[in-house]
Amino acid sequence: MDIRNGINTKLSLIVVILLFFLIIQVVGIFAMYDESKRSALQSSWHEMENLATLIASQMDPDALAEIKEGDENTTRYKKMIADLWEMQNKHSDIRFVYTLTRKGDKLAFLTDSEYGHNDFTEPLIGYIYEDAPPEAFAGFEKVSLRKTYYSDEWGTYMSAFAPIKNATGHTVAIVGVDISREVIENRMRSVVNTGYLILIATTIISLLLIMLIIYGIRIISSYQKKLEKSEHDIQMALDIAEEGIWEYDMREDSLHIGGGFWKSLGRDNPGWDHSIPIDKVFSYIHPDDLEKFKAMIQDIRNESGPDRIMSPIRFRAKDGTYRWLRVTGKVVSWEGNVPLKGMGTTVDITDIRQYQEDIERMYEKLVIFDSITRHDIANKNSIISLASEELALSEPGSDEQKKWLSEIMKASDGISAQIRFASSYQSLGSGKPRWNDIDEIITSLIEDEHHSAISVMNECQGLFLYADPLINRALYNLFENTLRHAGLDITYIRFWYRIEDGTCILSIEDDGRGVPESRKEDIFTRGVGENTGLGLYLIREILRITGLTIRETGEFGQGARFEITAKSGLFRVEQQS
């Protein structure tokens, strides 16, 4: 029950942390969404001011000052209109661009990019702009911006106005730039849709993670039930006298042992009458447990020792393996205050210990798997967040916008791949160590993550490593780590292996900036790194599950080289046909 309560407490803590992580993500995405909306709106304002200033600088103030009513058909006036029309078409977001002058306390049109186009052929010069906003009048002094929508007979806009000054600094007219409400709201809508997509994706991923943890709890609960059943079966075995029984004669320093003790070890029972010297019993005990067993003997001989002793001890079976036996006993005979004889039982608890180790190993893998999933998704989410901010600032339909949309799609595909991997690893119990085709794993990750500017060489044909299935995530993270940290000058990544003294060494090397000598061990420490501080730590933890090791042996300035070492029995090489 203590094991169950401890594991349930830890798993519950993981679920709470994931929920907290989800809440923080949602709050962060909403904050980013609001900031992106403000940024998109401010970008539109800034664009209008810049366009108005730019167009005003390209206008001929002297020619505008000489325009009079009725000049609509003059060659010079038509050229002004053509120039405005060209400026409008050059900047696709502009709906109208025009010039205004004062006429009493009103504003009147001088030129308009639409004049002569779109059936607009009525007299223009001197036409009073009845609905001119206050910002248009302010535009005679400095660049003025209408930051809220206003409507007139031509539509609903935001506008910017800039003065057109002659050589003496006198404002002869102003230029007006209108951007329609539809253009600005389309930009805002793009940001909103991106924010919703990120929020939905993040929420689904977090919920899937929580479901995966809950599924893991169910698996472990199943093993706990098996553990409890095993304990029950052992108690039944004790009831039918299958447990081992021992008697310790302290005066002769010898033992009488019978029953299930010998059966557990697969040895012949010499009979209860056979006396075994304590030194002979020592020879059956695992070296790591010998001092503990001697301490138990000393406790039972000590008149002030504990009333009852109990400890798990490993004994060597006939086949050379070791079995866990729970040794329990107490003093049953005294001479005055001096103990003379102790008696007790031994119970084979090897299966129970194995279940405990399986549970501990599964919990460890569950934590590692959770960390890998959050680590990979956090990386992809960072790409989506950055791309979304840049997308909000880019021109609709521009190459830059397409670039950032492509980055979001690539990151989203990466998240989908991670979810598919999580689904394929549903049962940690079935994720036992197995032979993994390293060539196949490397080929797959190159296809998924390969950057065309970097040459990737795979020289691992025929190599198999005996490892946890998570090794494919270890190699994926190692490859991704190399791409992220090797520097801009990296030209190749090479996967190859060699056999030395019966040991296989799988090398992943590059010609990037390498790792300083002082950091070769620190980079594998949890929390150390430029990103989340988890990548290399998790890689070492995954490999450690089946006894594989990793170290960095490259030369700083010449490139990094990570070496994964597999001892005999943990690798094999198959000839390629």
C-alpha positions in Angstrom: 0.0 0.0 0.0 2.9 2.4 0.7 4.3 1.8 -2.8 0.8 2.4 -4.3 0.3 5.6 -2.3 3.8 6.9 -3.1 3.4 6.3 -6.9 -0.2 7.6 -7.0 1.1 10.8 -5.1 3.9 11.3 -7.7 1.6 10.7 -10.7 -1.0 13.0 -9.3 1.7 15.6 -8.9 2.6 15.1 -12.6 -1.0 15.6 -13.6 -1.3 18.8 -11.5 1.9 20.1 -13.0 0.6 19.4 -16.5 -2.7 21.2 -15.7 -0.7 24.2 -14.3 1.4 24.1 -17.5 -1.7 24.1 -19.6 -3.2 27.1 -17.7 0.1 29.0 -18.1 0.2 28.3 -21.8 -3.4 29.4 -22.3 -2.8 32.6 -20.4 0.4 33.2 -22.3 -1.2 32.6 -25.7 -4.1 35.0 -24.9 -1.5 37.6 -23.8 0.4 37.0 -27.0 -2.8 37.1 -29.0 -3.7 40.5 -27.5 -0.2 41.8 -28.1 -0.2 40.6 -31.7 -3.5 42.4 -32.4 -2.1 45.6 -31.0 1.1 45.0 -32.9 -0.9 44.5 -36.2 -2.9 47.6 -35.6 0.1 49.7 -34.7 1.9 48.3 -37.8 -1.1 49.5 -39.9 -0.9 53.0 -38.4 2.9 53.2 -38.9 2.5 52.0 -42.5 -0.1 54.8 -43.2 2.1 57.5 -41.7 5.1 56.3 -43.7 3.1 56.1 -47.0 1.6 59.6 -46.5 5.1 61.0 -45.7 6.7 59.2 -48.7 4.0 60.3 -51.2 4.1 63.9 -49.9 7.9 64.0 -50.5 7.3 62.9 -54.1 4.7 65.6 -54.9 5.6 68.9 -56.8 4.4 71.6 -54.4 4.8 74.4 -57.0 2.7 72.5 -59.6 0.0 71.9 -57.0 0.0 75.6 -56.1 -0.6 76.6 -59.7 -3.6 74.3 -60.2 -6.9 76.1 -60.8 -10.4 75.0 -61.4 -11.0 73.7 -65.0 -7.4 72.3 -65.4 -8.6 68.7 -65.4 -7.8 68.2 -69.1 -4.4 69.8 -69.1 -1.4 67.6 -69.8 0.4 68.5 -66.6 -2.7 67.7 -64.5 -3.2 64.3 -66.2 0.4 63.5 -65.4 -0.2 64.3 -61.7 -3.2 61.9 -61.7 -1.1 59.2 -63.5 1.6 59.6 -60.9 -0.9 59.2 -58.0 -2.5 56.2 -59.7 1.0 54.6 -60.1 1.7 55.2 -56.4 -1.6 53.7 -55.4 -1.0 50.5 -57.5 2.5 50.2 -56.1 1.1 49.9 -52.6 -1.7 47.4 -52.8 -3.1 48.2 -49.4 -4.0 51.8 -50.3 -7.6 52.4 -51.3 -7.4 56.1 -52.1 -4.6 58.7 -52.4 -5.4 62.3 -53.0 -4.4 65.9 -52.3 -6.4 68.7 -50.6 -6.1 72.4 -50.2 -7.8 75.0 -48.0 -10.9 76.8 -49.5 -12.1 79.2 -46.8 -12.8 77.0 -43.7 -13.3 73.9 -45.9 -11.0 71.5 -47.7 -11.2 71.1 -51.4 -9.8 68.4 -53.7 -6.8 69.2 -56.0 -6.0 65.7 -57.3 -7.3 62.1 -56.7 -5.7 58.8 -57.9 -9.2 57.6 -58.9 -9.9 60.6 -61.2 -10.3 59.3 -64.8 -10.7 55.7 -63.5 -13.7 53.8 -62.3 -16.1 56.1 -64.1 -14.9 59.1 -62.0 -14.8 61.8 -64.7 -16.8 64.7 -63.1 -14.9 68.0 -62.4 -12.6 67.5 -59.4 -10.5 70.6 -58.8 -12.2 72.7 -56.1 -14.7 69.9 -55.1 -15.5 70.5 -51.4 -14.7 67.6 -49.1 -17.8 68.0 -46.8 -17.0 65.1 -44.5 -13.3 65.8 -44.0 -12.1 64.5 -40.6 -10.4 66.9 -38.1 -7.1 65.0 -38.7 -7.1 66.3 -42.3 -7.0 69.9 -41.1 -4.2 69.0 -38.6 -2.2 67.6 -41.6 -1.3 71.1 -42.7 1.0 71.4 -39.7 2.5 67.8 -39.4 1.7 64.2 -40.2 -1.7 63.4 -38.7 -3.3 60.0 -38.3 -6.9 59.1 -37.9 -6.6 56.0 -35.5 -10.4 55.2 -35.5 -12.6 54.3 -38.4 -14.7 57.0 -40.1 -17.1 56.9 -42.9 -17.9 59.2 -45.8 -19.7 58.8 -49.1 -16.8 56.7 -50.5 -16.5 54.1 -47.7 -15.1 53.4 -44.2 -11.4 54.0 -43.6 -8.5 54.9 -41.4 -6.4 57.7 -42.9 -3.1 59.5 -42.7 -2.4 63.1 -43.8 1.0 64.7 -44.5 1.8 68.3 -45.5 3.2 69.1 -48.9 5.6 72.1 -48.4 7.3 74.3 -50.9 10.9 75.5 -50.8 10.1 78.2 -48.3 8.5 75.7 -45.9 5.0 76.9 -46.6 2.3 74.1 -46.8 0.6 74.4 -50.1 -1.5 71.3 -49.8 -1.8 67.9 -48.0 -1.7 64.4 -49.2 -4.3 61.9 -47.9 -3.9 58.1 -47.8 -6.9 55.9 -47.0 -6.7 52.2 -46.1 -10.1 50.5 -46.0 -11.5 48.9 -42.9 -11.6 45.5 -44.8 -7.8 45.5 -45.2 -7.0 46.3 -41.6 -9.6 43.8 -40.2 -8.3 41.1 -42.5 -4.9 41.5 -40.9 -6.5 41.4 -37.5 -8.5 38.3 -38.5 -5.3 36.6 -39.6 -3.9 37.1 -36.1 -7.1 36.0 -34.4 -7.2 32.8 -36.5 -3.6 32.0 -35.8 -4.1 32.6 -32.1 -7.1 30.3 -32.0 -5.2 27.6 -33.9 -2.3 27.8 -31.4 -4.7 27.7 -28.5 -6.6 24.7 -29.8 -3.4 22.8 -30.7 -1.9 23.5 -27.3 -5.0 22.5 -25.4 -5.4 19.3 -27.4 -1.7 18.4 -26.8 -1.9 19.1 -23.1 -5.1 17.0 -22.8 -3.5 14.2 -24.7 -0.6 14.3 -22.3 -2.9 14.2 -19.3 -4.8 11.2 -20.8 -1.4 9.5 -21.4 -0.4 10.0 -17.8 -3.8 8.6 -16.6 -3.4 5.6 -18.9 0.0 5.1 -17.3 -1.6 5.2 -13.9 -3.9 2.4 -15.0 -1.0 0.3 -16.2 0.9 0.7 -12.9 -2.3 0.0 -10.9 -2.6 -3.3 -12.8 1.0 -4.2 -11.8 0.2 -3.2 -8.2 -2.7 -5.6 -8.3 -0.4 -8.3 -9.5 2.0 -7.5 -6.7 -0.7 -7.8 -4.1 -1.9 -11.1 -5.6 1.7 -12.4 -5.5 1.9 -11.5 -1.8 -1.3 -13.3 -1.2 -0.1 -16.4 -3.0 3.1 -16.3 -0.9 1.0 -16.2 2.3 -1.0 -19.2 1.0 2.3 -21.0 0.4 3.4 -20.3 3.9 0.1 -21.7 5.2 0.8 -25.0 3.5 4.3 -25.1 5.0 6.2 -24.3 1.8 8.2 -21.6 3.5 11.8 -22.2 4.7 12.3 -22.8 8.4 15.6 -22.2 10.2 17.0 -22.6 13.7 20.2 -20.9 14.9 22.3 -22.5 17.6 24.3 -19.7 19.1 26.6 -21.9 21.2 27.7 -23.9 18.2 27.3 -21.0 15.7 25.5 -23.2 13.3 22.1 -23.4 11.5 19.5 -26.1 10.8 17.6 -25.2 7.7 14.6 -27.0 6.1 11.5 -26.7 4.0 11.1 -24.2 1.1 14.6 -22.6 1.6 16.3 -25.3 -0.4 13.5 -25.5 -2.9 13.8 -21.8 -3.6 17.5 -22.2 -4.4 17.0 -25.4 -6.4 19.3 -27.3 -4.1 18.9 -30.7 -2.5 17.6 -30.6 1.1 20.2 -32.1 3.4 17.5 -32.6 6.1 16.7 -30.9 9.3 19.2 -32.9 11.3 22.1 -31.7 9.2 24.0 -28.9 10.9 25.4 -26.1 8.7 28.2 -23.9 10.0 27.4 -20.2 9.7 30.5 -19.7 7.5 29.0 -22.2 5.0 25.8 -20.1 4.9 27.9 -17.0 4.2 29.1 -18.6 1.0 25.5 -18.7 -0.3 24.9 -14.9 0.2 25.4 -12.2 -2.4 28.5 -10.2 -1.6 26.6 -7.0 -1.4 24.3 -8.5 1.3 26.9 -10.3 3.4 27.5 -7.4 5.8 23.8 -7.0 6.3 23.4 -10.7 7.1 26.3 -10.6 9.6 24.6 -7.6 11.3 21.4 -9.6 11.6 23.3 -12.5 13.2 24.9 -10.0 15.6 21.5 -8.4 16.5 20.0 -11.8 17.3 23.0 -12.7 19.5 22.9 -9.4 21.4 20.9 -9.5 24.6 19.9 -5.9 24.1 19.1 -6.4 20.4 15.7 -6.1 18.7 12.9 -8.4 19.6 12.4 -9.4 16.0 14.6 -9.3 12.9 13.5 -9.1 9.3 15.4 -8.3 6.1 15.5 -9.3 2.4 18.7 -11.1 1.5 20.0 -12.5 -1.8 21.0 -16.2 -1.8 22.8 -17.9 -4.6 20.8 -20.7 -6.3 22.2 -23.8 -7.8 22.1 -22.4 -11.3 24.3 -19.4 -10.2 21.5 -16.8 -10.1 20.4 -15.1 -6.9 17.0 -15.3 -5.3 15.6 -12.8 -2.9 14.5 -14.4 0.4 12.9 -12.5 3.2 14.5 -13.7 6.4 12.5 -13.2 9.6 13.2 -14.5 13.1 13.5 -13.9 16.8 15.2 -15.3 19.9 13.2 -18.3 21.3 15.5 -19.6 24.0 17.4 -17.8 26.8 19.8 -18.7 29.6 19.2 -15.9 32.1 19.7 -12.8 29.9 21.9 -14.7 27.4 20.1 -15.7 24.1 20.8 -19.3 23.1 18.6 -20.1 20.2 16.8 -18.2 17.4 14.2 -19.4 15.0 12.5 -18.0 12.0 11.4 -18.4 8.4 12.6 -17.6 4.9 10.1 -16.6 2.1 11.0 -16.4 -1.5 10.1 -12.8 -2.5 12.0 -12.7 -5.9 8.8 -12.2 -7.9 7.7 -9.4 -5.5 11.1 -7.7 -5.9 10.9 -8.1 -9.7 7.4 -6.5 -9.7 8.7 -3.6 -7.6 11.7 -3.1 -9.9 9.3 -3.2 -12.9 7.1 -0.5 -11.3 10.0 1.7 -10.5 11.5 1.3 -14.0 8.1 2.0 -15.6 7.6 5.1 -13.4 11.1 6.3 -14.3 10.3 5.8 -18.0 7.0 7.5 -17.6 8.7 10.6 -16.2 11.3 10.5 -19.0 8.6 10.0 -21.6 6.6 12.9 -20.3 9.7 15.2 -20.2 10.6 14.3 -23.8 7.1 15.0 -25.0 6.9 18.4 -23.3 10.5 19.2 -24.4 9.8 18.4 -28.1 6.4 20.2 -28.1 7.8 23.2 -26.3 10.5 23.6 -29.0 7.9 23.4 -31.8 5.5 25.7 -29.9 8.3 28.3 -29.6 8.7 28.2 -33.4 4.9 28.7 -33.9 4.9 31.6 -31.4 7.8 33.4 -33.1 6.4 32.7 -36.6 3.0 34.1 -35.5 4.5 37.3 -34.3 6.4 37.8 -37.6 3.3 36.8 -39.6 1.3 39.6 -38.0 3.9 42.1 -39.2 4.2 40.8 -42.7 2.4 42.0 -45.8 -0.6 39.8 -46.8 0.3 37.7 -49.7 4.0 38.5 -49.5 6.9 36.0 -49.7 7.6 36.8 -46.1 4.1 35.8 -45.0 4.4 32.6 -47.0 7.7 31.9 -45.3 6.3 32.2 -41.8 3.1 30.2 -42.7 5.5 27.5 -43.9 7.4 27.6 -40.6 4.1 27.2 -38.7 3.0 24.3 -40.8 6.4 22.5 -40.4 6.2 23.0 -36.6 2.6 21.8 -36.6 3.7 18.6 -38.5 6.4 18.1 -35.9 3.8 18.3 -33.1 1.6 15.8 -35.0 4.5 13.4 -35.4 5.1 13.6 -31.6 1.5 12.8 -30.9 1.7 9.8 -33.2 4.8 8.6 -31.4 3.0 9.1 -28.0 0.1 7.0 -29.4 2.5 4.2 -30.5 4.0 4.1 -27.0 0.6 3.7 -25.2 1.7 0.9 -22.9 4.9 1.4 -21.0 4.7 -2.2 -20.1 5.1 -3.2 -23.7 7.9 -0.7 -24.2 10.4 -3.2 -23.0 14.0 -3.2 -24.4 14.4 -4.7 -27.8 16.7 -4.8 -30.8 16.5 -1.4 -32.7 17.6 -1.0 -36.3 19.8 2.1 -36.0 20.1 2.5 -39.8 16.3 2.6 -40.1 16.0 5.1 -37.2 18.6 7.5 -38.6 17.2 7.2 -42.2 13.7 8.2 -40.8 14.9 11.2 -38.8 16.9 12.5 -41.7 13.8 12.3 -43.9 11.8 14.2 -41.3 14.3 16.8 -40.2 17.0 17.1 -42.9 18.1 20.6 -43.9 19.2 20.6 -47.5 22.2 22.9 -46.7 23.7 20.3 -44.5 25.2 17.0 -45.7 24.1 14.1 -43.5 26.0 10.8 -43.8 24.5 7.6 -42.5 27.2 4.8 -42.2 25.3 2.6 -39.7 23.9 -0.1 -42.1 23.4 -3.4 -40.3 23.9 -2.0 -36.8 21.3 -3.0 -34.1 21.4 -1.9 -30.5 19.5 -3.6 -27.6 17.8 -0.6 -26.0 14.5 0.8 -24.9 12.2 1.9 -27.8 12.7 5.5 -26.7 16.2 5.3 -28.3 14.6 6.7 -31.4 13.7 9.9 -29.5 17.2 10.0 -28.1 18.7 10.0 -31.5 16.1 12.5 -32.8 16.9 14.9 -29.9 20.6 14.4 -30.5 20.2 15.2 -34.2 18.0 18.2 -33.4 20.5 19.4 -30.7 23.3 19.3 -33.3 21.3 21.4 -35.8 20.5 23.9 -33.1 23.9 24.3 -31.4 26.6 23.4 -34.0 26.6 27.0 -35.3 26.1 28.6 -38.7 29.2 27.1 -40.3 28.2 23.5 -40.0 28.3 21.6 -43.3 27.9 18.0 -42.4 26.6 15.5 -39.7 28.0 12.0 -39.8 26.6 8.9 -38.2 29.1 6.0 -38.0 30.2 3.2 -35.7 33.3 1.2 -34.8 34.0 -2.0 -32.8 36.8 -1.8 -30.2 37.7 -4.6 -27.8 34.2 -6.2 -28.1 32.5 -2.8 -27.5 30.5 -0.9 -30.1 30.9 2.9 -30.3 28.2 4.8 -32.3 29.5 8.3 -33.2 27.5 11.3 -34.2 29.9 14.1 -35.3 29.8 17.4 -37.1 32.2 20.2 -38.2 30.4 22.9 -36.2 31.8 24.9 -33.3 32.1 22.0 -30.9 31.9 21.9 -27.1 34.5 23.6 -24.8 36.5 21.2 -22.7 35.1 22.6 -19.4 31.5 21.9 -20.5 31.8 18.3 -21.9 30.2 16.8 -18.8 28.0 19.8 -17.7 26.0 19.7 -21.0 24.4 16.4 -19.8 23.2 18.0 -16.5 19.5 18.7 -16.1 18.8 22.4 -16.5 22.0 23.2 -18.4 21.5 24.4 -21.9 20.5 27.3 -24.2 16.9 26.0 -24.7 15.0 24.1 -22.0 18.1 22.4 -20.5 16.5 18.9 -21.0 17.7 17.6 -24.3 21.0 16.0 -23.5 20.0 15.1 -20.0 17.0 13.1 -21.3 19.2 11.4 -24.0 21.6 10.1 -21.2 18.6 9.0 -19.1 17.0 7.0 -22.0 20.3 5.3 -22.8 21.0 4.5 -19.2 17.8 2.4 -19.0 19.6 -0.5 -20.8 23.2 0.3 -19.8 24.2 2.4 -22.8 26.4 5.4 -22.1 27.1 8.7 -23.9 29.9 11.2 -23.8 31.2 14.1 -25.9 34.7 13.6 -27.3 35.0 16.3 -30.0 37.7 19.0 -30.2 36.4 22.6 -29.5 36.6 24.7 -32.6 36.8 21.6 -34.9 33.3 20.1 -34.2 31.3 18.0 -31.7 31.4 14.2 -31.5 28.9 12.3 -29.3 29.8 8.7 -28.7 27.2 6.1 -27.5 28.9 3.1 -26.1 27.3 -0.4 -26.1 29.0 -3.3 -24.3 29.0 -6.8 -25.6 25.5 -8.3 -25.7 23.9 -4.9 -26.3 24.8 -4.7 -30.0 24.9 -6.8 -33.1 26.0 -6.2 -36.7 24.1 -7.9 -39.5 25.7 -8.4 -43.0 23.8 -6.5 -45.7 22.7 -8.5 -48.7 
